[in-house]
Amino acid sequence: MTISEKRIKHPAWTRALDIAIRTAHVAVTGILFGGAVFEVSYERIIPWYYLAVVTGCGLIASEVYHRPHWLYQGRGVMALIHIGLLGLIRLLPDLQIPLMSVVIIFGMLGSHMPKKIRYWSFIHGRVMD
């Protein structure tokens, strides 16, 4: 039996928690992006930044918990690119809005790209679910 054929049963509440974290992440990042676009002061926007980081970490933890090989699949690699682009904002603050726009696009692409790409394992060289 290959790794992709093994199914681990997780408690049902973990799905509800995943949906709650994902919903919170979309909401707080939307507020954060809007704050950046409308030039809300740093002091007012910083709590949303930390909430975005916490919910993003929660999403990564949830994904790795459900599928340990997630990190080196197409979707995990897209998440790492997503995080790397966010790091560039600290280095290039004048490009904050364009970089955040690209981050949002990468997040949506990572979530909605075809299954063959999303589940492609860069380590195993094949699709792994």
Secondary structure as GFF3:
##gff-version 3
##sequence-region A 1 129
A	DSSP	three_ten_helix	3	5	.	.	.	ID=ss1
A	DSSP	alpha_helix	13	37	.	.	.	ID=ss2
A	DSSP	alpha_helix	42	66	.	.	.	ID=ss3
A	DSSP	three_ten_helix	68	72	.	.	.	ID=ss4
A	DSSP	alpha_helix	74	91	.	.	.	ID=ss5
A	DSSP	three_ten_helix	93	95	.	.	.	ID=ss6
A	DSSP	alpha_helix	96	112	.	.	.	ID=ss7
A	DSSP	alpha_helix	115	118	.	.	.	ID=ss8
A	DSSP	beta_strand	120	121	.	.	.	ID=ss9
A	DSSP	beta_strand	126	127	.	.	.	ID=ss10
###
